[in-house]
Amino acid sequence: MTGQPFRILFAIFPGMTQLDFTGPHQFLSRLPESEVIVASPAGGDVPSEGLVFAGAVPIAEVAACDLLCVPGGMAATKVALDAAFIAEIRRLAAGARYVTSVCTGSLILGAAGLLQGRRAACHWAWRELLPVFGAIPDGARVVRDGNVITGGGVTAGIDFALVVLAEVAGRNVAEAVQLGLEYAPEPPFESGRPELADPAIVAAVRARLDRFAADRRAAAAEAAARFKSAADQDA
């Protein structure tokens, strides 16, 4: 990689899941000859689930990027209804070499009209919402369809980042970063996916998440309808 730095933009938002952002950030910030920008709808301090990130740039002030990454979180479907933020995501994606997301960040890409007809990953509990945006759900931990690369739920963001590193800088660089960060997961329990976890655990987690399901489905449907209406007007 030579010339201008490879610009990586994390488009974060209040209420995101911090590991969706910090996991990939830790890895992608080690990409040689790169520049990492963190932007949000309003800039400044951005509260996440348990942490506050300071100094974000207002996303409207970012001219362009080579890679756009959108994390997820319980606020993702709410953010999908923020017309100004979604317009910025669409604008930046139009000029990016890679359009990416982690977890329910794919729902935000969907709301921007960037996943129509494409395979995409999402957190297992909310993957069912992808077809609302014309996307094809894929249960893989990292999914690539053209220049769109999406990661599954939360910790999949690290695997996602390694795939991106290999794509942009080559496998040797990706493996060196993996070694430097000693990413060699050996989870103590085989319960990280619903098909592996004890059925009673799956039922308990689903019951907890079901409290949010109706609101998230309604928000996703509204976001999809808004995009369709705007696209029809532009046609």
Secondary structure, DSSP 8 states (H G I E B T S, - for coil): --SS-EEEEEE--TTB-HHHHHHHHHHHTTSTTEEEEEEESS-EEEEBSS-EEEEEEEGGG----SEEEE---TTHHHHTT-HHHHHHHHHHHHH-SEEEEETTHHHHHHHTT--TT-EE---TTTGGGGGGGT-EE--SSEEEETTEEEE-STTHHHHHHHHHHHHHH-HHHHHHHHHHTT-----SSS-SSTTTS-HHHHHHHHHHHHHHHHHHHHHHHHHHHHHHHHHHHH-
